[in-house]
Amino acid sequence: MSAGEWVLLAYRVPREPSTPRIAIWRNLKRLGVAQLGDGLVGLPADARTRESLEWIADDVQAAGGTATVWLARPASVVHERELAAQMAAARAAEYETVTAQAQAAISLAGKGRTPTVGRRRADLQATGRGAFSPPRQREAAQRAVRDLAAGVPVRPGLAGGGS
């Protein structure tokens, strides 16, 4: 069995101004890229991921940086599985953060809770976009955000999220 094809983005963005660099990083994070090295990210190749990285490459160049999109295959299935595991671990950590933030916000009163609920829902949605295979932590994060929205305290032991 051979490894599948991946689309890679090799990029360098000027440090100043920082706004484009931050926006590019947020877009990459939203896609759920695997960080392969400094300035090198990858995703399993399909039409959507290739187009997404090509758009980001355009953004990098518009910011005065350099970017190249590549198609590649990991040397082995083992390496590909390691990349997929890295991506899954990053999504799991993001879901655990959403869970913890939702649990911490339960104590907020009335109007203070409303913007927090919106932010946690947005975090859930953004994390979900980058998850090719959602980890088990997703369900706990969804439950914690629902409980926050409903004003129901999160029950210890049911929010999950531990590794």
Buried (B, 14 or more C-beta within 10 A) or exposed (E): EEBEBBBBBBBEBEEEEEEBBEBBBEBBBBBBBBBBEEBBBBBBBEEEBBEBBEEBBEBBEEBEBEBEBEEEEBEEEEEBEEBBEBBBEBBBBBBBBBBBBBBEBBEBEEEEBEEBBEBBBEBBEBBBEBBEEBBEBBBBBBBBBBBBBEEEEBEEEEBBBEE
